[in-house]
Amino acid sequence: MSTPQHPNQPSPAAGAPYGAPAAAPHVPPGYYVPGWPPPGIPLQCRMCGASPAESGSVRSHQGLLIVMRFQSVPGPLCHTCGRAVVRQMSTVTLALGWWSPLSVVALAPITLLTNLLAWRRFTRLPKSAPAPGYQQLPEGRPLFRRWTTYIAVIPLVWATWLITEIITHSS
């Protein structure tokens, strides 16, 4: 009786002696193969195929008055691609994450905090080259040098004005 194998995993008769670790399945970056890699094999970036990579997700939150929108980019991601995704998703959260009451109080700050923790994990990884035929995501400008980051000031100024008006007119 033969043991079941992953569909992309070569059979022992395909060149690897029985019991030897199988070669990695040929899967382009960006695709996830459940159960791969087995323990002991370093993770590869899902964007560019670079190794080492760190698992984890980067999230963004958009508060749209009544409705909210959540997005996530799952890992593993390498140093460069991870930092690029954190910058992109955090910019979206800073620009559009403050437009509902629950978002201001909890969801946007929590999303930004989790992205900060992910950024720290990706920054600790050594820089690595992408797999042949693939490119790493461009990191772009740092987060606080992007003009869209400062859109969050608009609801902050509005909330400050509203609170000031309530306090001064209630007296």
C-alpha positions in Angstrom: 0.0 0.0 0.0 1.4 3.4 -1.0 1.3 6.4 1.2 -0.8 9.4 0.0 1.3 12.3 -1.2 0.8 16.0 -1.9 -0.3 16.4 -5.6 2.8 18.6 -6.3 5.2 16.4 -4.4 7.2 14.1 -6.7 6.9 10.4 -6.0 9.8 8.5 -4.6 10.2 6.8 -8.0 10.6 10.2 -9.7 14.2 10.5 -8.6 14.3 10.9 -4.9 15.1 7.7 -3.0 12.3 6.4 -0.8 12.4 8.1 2.6 14.6 11.0 1.4 13.0 14.5 1.6 11.2 15.4 -1.6 12.2 18.4 -3.6 10.0 21.4 -3.3 7.0 21.4 -5.5 7.2 23.8 -8.5 4.8 26.4 -7.4 5.2 30.0 -8.5 5.5 32.7 -5.8 2.1 34.0 -4.6 0.5 30.5 -4.3 0.1 28.7 -1.1 0.5 24.9 -0.9 -1.0 23.5 2.3 1.5 21.6 4.4 4.5 22.9 2.4 7.3 23.4 3.3 7.8 20.6 5.8 9.6 21.5 9.0 13.3 22.3 8.5 12.9 24.0 5.1 12.9 27.8 5.2 9.9 29.7 4.1 9.9 31.5 0.8 8.3 34.8 0.1 4.9 34.5 -1.6 5.6 37.6 -3.7 9.1 37.0 -5.0 10.2 33.6 -3.8 13.1 34.9 -1.7 14.2 33.1 1.4 14.2 33.5 4.4 10.7 34.7 4.9 8.5 35.3 7.9 4.9 34.1 8.1 2.1 36.4 9.3 -0.5 38.7 7.8 -0.6 42.4 7.1 -3.9 44.1 7.4 -5.7 47.3 6.4 -9.0 48.7 7.7 -11.4 51.2 6.1 -14.1 52.7 8.2 -16.9 53.9 5.9 -19.4 55.6 8.3 -21.8 52.6 8.6 -19.9 49.8 6.8 -16.4 48.7 7.4 -13.9 47.0 5.1 -11.1 44.7 6.1 -8.2 43.5 3.9 -5.4 41.1 4.5 -2.3 40.0 2.7 -1.1 36.7 4.2 2.6 35.7 4.4 5.2 34.4 4.2 6.9 37.5 3.1 10.6 38.4 2.8 12.3 41.6 4.2 11.7 43.8 1.2 8.2 42.6 0.2 7.0 42.5 3.8 8.0 46.1 4.4 6.5 47.2 1.1 3.1 45.5 2.0 3.1 47.0 5.5 3.7 50.5 4.1 1.0 50.1 1.5 -1.7 48.6 3.9 -0.8 51.0 6.7 -1.2 54.0 4.3 -4.7 52.8 3.4 -5.6 52.4 7.1 -4.2 55.9 8.0 -6.1 57.5 5.1 -9.4 55.6 5.2 -9.5 53.9 8.6 -10.9 56.8 10.6 -14.3 57.4 9.0 -16.6 55.5 11.4 -17.0 55.8 15.1 -15.9 52.3 16.0 -12.9 52.6 13.7 -11.6 55.7 15.5 -11.9 54.2 18.9 -10.6 50.7 18.3 -10.2 49.1 14.8 -7.8 51.5 13.1 -5.4 51.8 16.0 -5.4 48.0 16.5 -4.8 47.4 12.8 -1.9 49.9 12.8 -0.4 48.2 15.9 -0.5 44.7 14.4 1.1 46.1 11.2 3.8 47.7 13.4 4.5 44.3 14.9 4.6 42.7 11.4 7.0 45.5 10.2 9.3 44.7 13.1 9.3 41.0 12.2 10.1 41.7 8.5 12.8 44.3 9.3 14.7 41.7 11.4 15.0 39.4 8.4 18.2 39.7 6.4 17.8 41.2 2.9 17.7 38.5 0.2 17.5 38.3 -3.6 14.3 37.2 -5.3 13.9 33.9 -7.0 15.0 33.8 -10.6 12.4 35.4 -12.9 10.7 37.3 -10.1 11.0 40.8 -8.7 10.6 42.1 -5.1 7.9 44.7 -4.4 9.2 48.2 -4.4 9.2 49.6 -0.8 8.4 53.1 -1.9 8.5 56.1 0.4 8.5 55.7 4.1 5.0 55.8 5.7 5.2 59.3 7.0 6.6 60.7 3.7 3.4 59.8 1.8 0.8 62.5 1.5 -2.1 60.1 1.8 -1.0 59.3 5.3 -2.1 62.7 6.5 -5.7 62.4 5.3 -6.3 61.1 8.8 -5.9 64.7 10.1 -9.2 65.6 8.5 -11.5 63.5 10.8 -9.2 64.4 13.7 -9.7 68.2 13.1 -13.5 67.6 12.6 -13.8 65.6 15.8 -11.9 68.3 17.7 -14.1 71.0 16.3 -17.3 69.0 17.1 -16.2 68.4 20.7 -15.3 72.1 21.1 -18.6 73.2 19.7 -20.5 70.8 22.0 -18.6 72.0 25.1 -18.9 75.7 24.3 -22.6 75.7 23.4 -23.7 73.5 26.3 -22.4 76.0 28.8 
